[in-house]
Amino acid sequence: WTARLAEALYYDCVPVLLSSHWQPPFSDLLDWSKFSVQFDPERISELKSHLKSLDHARLLRGVRAAKAALTYSLDAWTGDDMLPLLIFQMAQRASRPIAPPPVNVLSVTNDIETERDYDSSVTNTKSQRAHRVQTRALVAVGADEKWSCHSNDGYMCTCKRIDDLGAPKPLA
């Protein structure tokens, strides 16, 4: 789940998912084809013509229907937001065994600090807060190769090869 999906729906925009493999949240409960477009990034040169060919009115109706289900109320629960979906999804996930982490991932951290990460220039309207998510990962590939990867926005990721002390290592 990414904040950008929620923002797109909030503003009645159709999310365009540039991935042929990514599974959107609640995809086993919601038919995302009714309110989003999933497109293979290998065909990015065809995206504009593909978007023009779609039934925009149908997608907008789907966005408006999905928005109600995917909105999370920060105030008192009224029964018409995503809380039932979250609880159902959590129950499904809790009933499945947890897969062991890949052996080559040494550490993965996600860090969200609301006081630091919420954008102070955004009006403090409960449904319009913006934040950044810092993600870091250390990945070992084989016995001798390590990579440090990080993202400050949840979208763009930068990776560099490092030595055992964490210093950047030139690529061969």
N, C-alpha and C positions, 0 to 999 in steps of 0.2 A: 504494500500500500504506500502510496506517495501523496503528499499534500497537494501536488499538482492535479491529481485526479479529482479530489474534492473541490479544489478551486474551479476547475473547468465546469463541473456540474453546478456549482453554486451560481456561476455566471451564465448558465444556460448554454454552455459550449459543449460541443461533441468532442470527447477525448479521442485523439488519434494515437494509437499505440503502435509505435514503430518497433515491432518485434513479432516474429512468427512463432515464437516459442513461449513467451511470457504468459503466465496464467494470472488474470486480474483477480483482485480480492473477491471472495464470495462467488467465484465462477461456477461452483457447483450448485448455487442457489439462484443466481441472476443470469439472465441471457444477455451478455454484454453486447452481442451483435445488434440488439435493439436500440442501444444508446451510445455506441462507440464504434470506432473503426480500427480494426487491427490490420496492419500493413507490413509486409516484408521489407525490411530496410534495404535488401539487395535490389529492390525495384524502385528505389527512391525517385528516380527520374520520371516515373509514371504517376507519382503521388498526386500531383495537381489535377491531372485529367481524371484520375480515379475519384477524387473528392468531388469534382464537378458532376460526375455521373450518378451520385448517390441521391436518394430520396431524403432531402434535408428536412422536410416537414415531419416525416415519420421518425427520423432520428431525434428531432427536437421534442416530439411527444414522448419518446422513450427517455430522453434526458430528464424531462420534467417529472416523469414517473419515478425514475431511479433516484433523482435528487431527494425526494421525500424519504426513500428507504435508506439512503446513504448519508443523511445528515445526522450529526450527533449533537444533541442538545446539551449545552453546558449548564443550563438551568435545571429546574425540576423536570423529571421525565414525564412526558405526556402520553407515551405509548405509541407514538407515530414516528419514531426515529430508528436509527440503526442498532439500538441496544439489543433487541431480540435477535438480529442477525449475528451480532458479536457473540452473544451467549451461545447460540446454536453452533456457530463455527468453533468457538472455544471447546464446547462439549465434544464435537466431532474430533478435533485435534487431540484433546486429552485422552480420548479412547484409543488412539493409535500409539504403538510403541515409538519411542524416540530413536531415530537413526543415530548411530555413532558419527561424530564429526570426521571429515576426511583426515587421513593420517598426515597429510602434508600441510595442513593449516595449523600453524603454531599458536596464533591468537587472533581473535577478532573482537573489536570493541565498537560499540555504538554509544555516542555521547550526546544527550540532549539536555541542556540546562536552560530552563525557561527564562530565568532572569538574564542570561547572557544571549541566548539564541533568538528570542523573539525580537523582531525588528522594531526598534523604538520609534521609527518614523511612520509606522502603520498605526492608524487610529485604533484605539483599544476597544474595538467592537468584537464581541466574543466570537462571532462567526467568521471574522476576517483577519485573524492573527497569522502572521507569517513567521516562519522560523527556518533555521538552517540545521542540518544534521551533519555532524562530523562522524565519519566512519574511518576506521583504520584496520588494516589487516596485515599480518606478516605471514607470508606463504613460503614454504620450503619446497623446492622442486628437486627431488633427489637428495643426495646427502650433501652436496656442495653448493647448491644454488638457492639463494634466498632473495625474495622480493618484498619490498615494503610498498603498500598501496594505501592511498587515502582519498577521501572525497569530502569536500566542504559543503556540498549542496545536495548530495544524494543522487546526482545525475552524472557529473563528469568525474572520472576516476583517474588519478595519476599513479603510475607505478614506476619504481626504480629498483634496479638490482643493487643489493647491498652486500657488504662483507660481514663476517661474524661479529664485528663490533658495531654494526649499524651504519657504517659510513658508506656513501655512494660508491659504487664500483663501476668502472667504465664497461660498456658492452663490448664484447670481443668482435 
